Amino acid sequence: MHAPGPKAAPRRGAGTRWAAAGGLGAVAAVSAVLLTDPWGAEGHEAGPPAATATTPAATAPAAPGTGTAAPAPSPADTADRPAAAAPVRLAVEDARFDVSVLPLTPSEQELASELLVPPDTLDGYWLTPYGMPGEDSENTTYITGHSWEDRDAPFNRLSDPGLVGSEIVLETGTGTLEYVVDSVVTHDKNTLKDSDIWRIVPDRLVIVSCYTEDLWGKNVVLTASPAQG
């Protein structure tokens, strides 16, 4: 994926391959993020955020990572949150990260080819077949974006284990939501679809990009829970 000529745009390092129960599974392409069943595979139960890479799910080992996992907040902790709605902006002050978030829905052709690549922009993309953030959310909200090679792009700054505990501000169509980063881990792109980050956890936030130390082989995954109080 090297572009010719010194004036070519920097290479980005994120893409999305759908890998769902019922025939949407496949091997990762270079710079791809493997996803699991967007409509909730049978056997996926709601629970706490995904374990860190140091305690990976039994189905697929994850690459070493850093971070701690926290239990999902109780309904009382988040009762005053805005109603679930589409996200429109995502900010992590500690990472100097502030991007627009656009909806991304796979077409029938993309589902058939099992490959979904976000547009080559600096924006974030909300995966619409999964959860919507806010009160009465029914699943995890997934946002993805490109990390870039040889360029200071926003998603590059998320490859930092020191972001555990940082606040995330997510603007939606109904208001502003605050989250706290529970973990920052890396996953091999070929096994991400088997990770427990795909468990159904209402109003959890997961941000996926390419890991800057290995853009073509690993993803960095930030998992966050609603801020309490």
Secondary structure, DSSP 8 states (H G I E B T S, - for coil): ---SSTTS---B---EEE--TTT------TT-EEE--TT--TT----S----TTS--TTS-----EE-------GGGGTTS-B---EEEEEEGGGTEEEEEEEE---HHHHHHT-B---SSSSEEEETTS---SBT--S-EEEE---BTTS--GGGGG--GGGTT-EEEEEETTEEEEEEEEEEEEEETTTGGGSGGGS--TT-EEEEEE-TTSTTTEEEEEEEEE---
